[in-house]
Amino acid sequence: MKILLSVLSLTLLASCGPSQEELRQAEMEQQKLEKEASEKLAQEEATRTAAVTCAVM
């Protein structure tokens, strides 16, 4: 009986974690957010460069 309860407990614990699909989706979302942040930073840098160039002229 104890062995059966142990196996059931381990099975329940294993099934409570995120699935491979959920992990993959979370990773893709993280990569998307990082890409958007990188693009925003690049755009801000380009805007600053353009502003400095205009100010110098």
C-alpha positions in Angstrom: 0.0 0.0 0.0 2.8 2.4 0.9 4.5 1.7 -2.5 1.3 2.4 -4.3 0.8 5.7 -2.5 4.4 6.6 -3.2 4.0 6.0 -6.9 0.8 7.9 -7.0 2.3 10.8 -5.1 5.3 11.0 -7.5 3.0 10.8 -10.5 0.9 13.6 -9.2 4.0 15.7 -8.5 5.4 15.1 -11.9 2.1 16.0 -13.6 1.8 19.3 -11.7 4.9 20.9 -13.4 4.7 22.8 -16.7 4.5 20.7 -19.9 7.1 20.7 -22.6 4.7 22.8 -24.8 4.2 25.3 -22.0 8.0 25.6 -21.5 8.5 26.0 -25.2 5.8 28.7 -25.4 7.3 30.6 -22.4 10.8 30.4 -24.1 9.4 31.7 -27.4 7.6 34.6 -25.5 10.8 35.4 -23.7 12.7 35.5 -27.0 10.0 37.7 -28.5 10.2 40.2 -25.6 14.0 40.3 -25.8 13.9 40.9 -29.5 11.3 43.7 -29.1 13.5 45.3 -26.4 16.6 45.1 -28.5 14.8 46.7 -31.5 13.4 49.5 -29.3 16.9 50.1 -27.9 18.3 50.3 -31.5 15.6 52.7 -32.5 16.2 54.9 -29.5 19.9 54.9 -30.3 19.2 55.9 -33.9 17.0 58.7 -32.7 19.6 60.0 -30.4 22.3 59.8 -33.1 20.0 61.7 -35.5 19.2 64.4 -32.9 22.9 64.9 -32.2 23.7 65.0 -35.9 21.0 67.7 -36.4 22.2 69.7 -33.4 25.8 69.7 -34.7 24.7 71.0 -38.2 
